[in-house]
Amino acid sequence: MADRKKLRTILDSLTPRESTVEKLNMDPIAFPGRYPDLPDREVVALIAASFAFGKVTAIMGAVEQVLAPLGPSPATTLQITKQSDLKKLYPDFRYRFMSHEGLVAFLSGIREILLTSGRLSAHVRKDAPVESADNLFRELLSGSGNEIALRSSNLLADPKRGGPAKRWMLFLRWMVRNKFPDFGIWNHLISPSRLIIPLDTHVLRISRYLGFTMKTSPSMKVAREITEALAQFSPADPLQFDFALAHMGIDGICPRNRGLRRCDICPLQEFCLEGRMAGNIESKAGRDFQ
């Protein structure tokens, strides 16, 4: 129990507001924060989270390209812009494997939801399983008549295939958690305790070092396993440590390259399987606190 409390204290120390603010400019969560109106914030959050794959600098550039033609109120612009005109806004868009056809299909799906309900939140059932909410949004966004283009864009993961649905879980974290740096717009619809961690390569690697999982491949099962481990520190809000864990990898604090690691100055070394090996520290195994 003492070890668990100590690790909790260290994890808390990794998320001071001052350092988090500095990191926000190079994190996709910065985009919805620019928009004060809730319909715009929801739309921009869905766009930004859906593009959260690849290098951070590339992600930021791609989201900027998507948002620029939508002006100061993306929700309003999408509602008043016909699908044929959306195509004209992005004639040459491409981000990695996604073409402008996939982007237009995605935005058209958002447009249909807004025209029907005015808000994305109108389709979130209170306390519905987060995976079922993902499937619902897939169906709604596919309702624009561009299902094939949308599917080929890979912007929406399908939890039924067993993947971690990282970008959807990231979007939900932003929308549901009502503590900094997240927005809490949907906090009344979904409890933060029911969220699942957005599992990317950084979070998986750091979680493995800390003994939260022994798995090396991302999946929904692994995402749940890591979330359950974090819930032991904060049952009501297990994802409060997600931003810090992810940025340990993103910011190079814990690089993948062993030769570049500075384990001796890492606050998590005592609890890190890799760090203890590097520093030859004798302590309990990473799973002992569970």
JOURTA-V386943 format. One record per residue. N is the residue number from 1. SS is DSSP state (H for helix, E for strand, - for the rest). D_LAST is the distance of its C-alpha to the last C-alpha in Angstrom with 2 decimals. Layout:
N;SS;D_LAST / N;SS;D_LAST
//
This chain:
1;-;8.56 / 2;H;11.21 / 3;H;9.39 / 4;H;7.43 / 5;H;11.02 / 6;H;12.61 / 7;H;10.96 / 8;H;11.80 / 9;H;15.23 / 10;H;15.74 / 11;H;14.95 / 12;H;17.40 / 13;H;19.88 / 14;-;20.08 / 15;-;21.69 / 16;-;24.73 / 17;H;27.47 / 18;H;30.08 / 19;H;28.51 / 20;H;27.40 / 21;H;31.02 / 22;H;32.24 / 23;H;30.10 / 24;H;31.19 / 25;-;34.58 / 26;-;33.06 / 27;-;30.73 / 28;-;32.06 / 29;H;30.91 / 30;H;33.93 / 31;H;36.35 / 32;H;35.72 / 33;-;35.68 / 34;-;39.36 / 35;-;40.45 / 36;-;40.75 / 37;-;41.86 / 38;H;39.08 / 39;H;40.69 / 40;H;40.99 / 41;H;37.45 / 42;H;36.10 / 43;H;38.37 / 44;H;37.67 / 45;H;33.90 / 46;H;34.21 / 47;H;36.47 / 48;H;34.41 / 49;H;31.09 / 50;H;32.95 / 51;-;34.25 / 52;-;30.94 / 53;-;31.17 / 54;-;32.59 / 55;-;33.01 / 56;H;32.65 / 57;H;36.29 / 58;H;37.50 / 59;H;35.47 / 60;H;36.92 / 61;H;40.40 / 62;H;40.20 / 63;H;39.09 / 64;H;41.89 / 65;H;44.34 / 66;H;43.28 / 67;H;43.44 / 68;H;46.64 / 69;-;49.07 / 70;-;47.44 / 71;-;48.57 / 72;-;47.35 / 73;-;46.39 / 74;H;44.84 / 75;H;44.52 / 76;H;48.23 / 77;H;49.32 / 78;H;47.59 / 79;H;49.23 / 80;H;52.71 / 81;-;52.55 / 82;-;53.64 / 83;H;51.75 / 84;H;54.78 / 85;H;54.69 / 86;H;50.98 / 87;H;51.95 / 88;H;54.40 / 89;H;51.78 / 90;-;49.77 / 91;-;52.38 / 92;-;50.78 / 93;-;47.09 / 94;E;44.72 / 95;E;41.14 / 96;-;39.90 / 97;-;40.39 / 98;E;41.30 / 99;E;44.96 / 100;H;46.76 / 101;H;47.24 / 102;H;43.51 / 103;H;43.21 / 104;H;46.18 / 105;H;44.78 / 106;H;41.50 / 107;H;43.40 / 108;H;45.80 / 109;H;43.01 / 110;H;41.81 / 111;H;45.46 / 112;H;45.89 / 113;H;42.92 / 114;H;44.36 / 115;H;47.85 / 116;H;46.64 / 117;H;44.28 / 118;-;44.51 / 119;-;40.74 / 120;H;37.83 / 121;H;35.89 / 122;H;38.56 / 123;H;36.98 / 124;-;33.42 / 125;-;33.04 / 126;-;31.07 / 127;-;27.52 / 128;-;28.39 / 129;-;25.64 / 130;H;25.22 / 131;H;26.21 / 132;H;29.33 / 133;H;30.23 / 134;H;30.18 / 135;H;32.46 / 136;H;34.72 / 137;H;35.19 / 138;H;35.99 / 139;H;38.68 / 140;H;40.05 / 141;H;40.27 / 142;H;41.88 / 143;-;44.46 / 144;-;46.51 / 145;-;48.21 / 146;-;46.55 / 147;H;43.84 / 148;H;44.59 / 149;H;44.64 / 150;H;41.44 / 151;H;39.64 / 152;H;40.94 / 153;H;39.75 / 154;-;36.08 / 155;-;35.33 / 156;-;33.51 / 157;-;30.74 / 158;-;30.73 / 159;H;27.34 / 160;H;29.09 / 161;H;29.11 / 162;-;25.35 / 163;-;25.11 / 164;-;22.64 / 165;-;25.59 / 166;H;24.43 / 167;H;27.58 / 168;H;27.67 / 169;H;24.10 / 170;H;25.17 / 171;H;28.24 / 172;H;26.35 / 173;H;24.07 / 174;H;27.30 / 175;H;28.99 / 176;H;26.38 / 177;-;24.42 / 178;-;26.81 / 179;-;25.44 / 180;-;26.68 / 181;-;27.16 / 182;-;27.21 / 183;-;30.11 / 184;-;28.99 / 185;-;32.16 / 186;-;30.56 / 187;-;28.21 / 188;-;30.40 / 189;-;30.04 / 190;-;26.36 / 191;-;23.43 / 192;H;21.14 / 193;H;18.17 / 194;H;19.56 / 195;-;19.85 / 196;-;18.43 / 197;-;17.87 / 198;-;21.09 / 199;-;20.04 / 200;-;22.44 / 201;H;22.59 / 202;H;21.39 / 203;H;18.21 / 204;H;17.47 / 205;H;18.20 / 206;H;16.25 / 207;H;13.14 / 208;H;13.68 / 209;H;14.19 / 210;-;10.85 / 211;-;9.09 / 212;-;8.58 / 213;-;11.20 / 214;-;13.56 / 215;-;16.47 / 216;-;19.47 / 217;-;21.48 / 218;-;21.02 / 219;-;21.17 / 220;H;20.44 / 221;H;17.90 / 222;H;16.01 / 223;H;16.52 / 224;H;14.98 / 225;H;11.88 / 226;H;11.49 / 227;H;12.54 / 228;H;10.02 / 229;H;7.19 / 230;H;9.64 / 231;H;10.41 / 232;-;7.49 / 233;-;9.60 / 234;-;12.82 / 235;-;13.30 / 236;-;17.03 / 237;-;17.12 / 238;H;14.28 / 239;H;17.00 / 240;H;17.99 / 241;H;16.39 / 242;H;18.14 / 243;H;21.39 / 244;H;20.03 / 245;H;17.96 / 246;H;21.04 / 247;H;23.46 / 248;H;21.85 / 249;H;23.31 / 250;H;26.29 / 251;-;27.53 / 252;-;27.16 / 253;-;24.81 / 254;-;22.82 / 255;-;25.54 / 256;-;25.20 / 257;-;27.92 / 258;H;26.56 / 259;H;29.87 / 260;H;29.53 / 261;-;26.10 / 262;-;26.11 / 263;H;22.74 / 264;H;24.12 / 265;H;24.43 / 266;-;21.21 / 267;-;19.05 / 268;-;15.87 / 269;H;17.16 / 270;H;15.12 / 271;H;11.85 / 272;-;13.88 / 273;H;14.55 / 274;H;18.09 / 275;H;18.67 / 276;H;17.97 / 277;H;20.34 / 278;H;22.85 / 279;H;22.79 / 280;-;22.25 / 281;-;19.70 / 282;-;18.24 / 283;-;14.68 / 284;-;11.37 / 285;-;10.24 / 286;-;8.42 / 287;-;5.54 / 288;-;5.52 / 289;-;3.79 / 290;-;0.00
//
